[in-house]
Amino acid sequence: MRQLLVCCLVLGCSAKDLANDLASSAALKATAEASAARSAAQKRATDFGRDASSAAKQRLESEAVALKRRMFGLASDGSLSEAVKGALSAASKDGAGAEAMVARGARVAPVVVEIATVLNSAVDDETAIEPIYTPVSAPGEADKAIASMPTIEVVEGVTVGFKKLDSMTTNAIVKEEAVLVLWRRNDHLLGFVVRKKRSIDLAALIKETPRLMKLFESSLD
């Protein structure tokens, strides 16, 4: 404003011109301030909406996982459910094979809990996934056990074994189907048991496995 007054005195502006210039400068300043305030308000609204959406999504995912725990009898501490333990035990009576390796393997509970949440949030309500993350002292034996599974697929250079487990009966006396999926990464046996309250399409599960593997391994990072 002071600069406008000096320029007007030097150039011989009239009082009316000075008033118009001052008014124009004030209007421009007000417009700029209003625009900045509007942008800030929009950003706050967007951030709030994003935070609210994220919180709502997390709440729904937590509710979905909690429902599956009740429906399938899933453990909350990272251990395998009693139904899966029974199915693995029945399938490995001779103490050999992939099922026996999983049944007797130690599990890293905190990691498994996180993986279980991610995987169960990524599938439909009628599907439950129990992850497996077991250290192996003899990688060669683990590879041999995986290679002996009935169905073998190579996913991005990794050998993945699939085996249908015998139908299980839950506390609700509802028969279901389950498939054991296994692969090895370095010194750990990775995998999961997929459970459904209806028939499992093995071909469809094989197609879905690469996505589930990526979700599984991203949870380890």
Secondary structure, DSSP 4 states (H G I P E B T S, - for coil): -HHHHHHHHHHT--HHHHHHHHHHHHHHHHHHHHHHHHHHHHHHHHHHHHHHHHHHHHHHHHHHHHHHHHHHT--SSSPPPHHHHHHHHHHTTTS-HHHHHHHHS---HHHHHHHHHHHHHSS-TTEEEEEEEEE-S-HHHHHHHHHTSSEEEEETTEEEEEEEEEEEE-TT--EEEEEEEEEEETTEEEEEEEEESS---HHHHHHHHHHHHHHHHHTT-
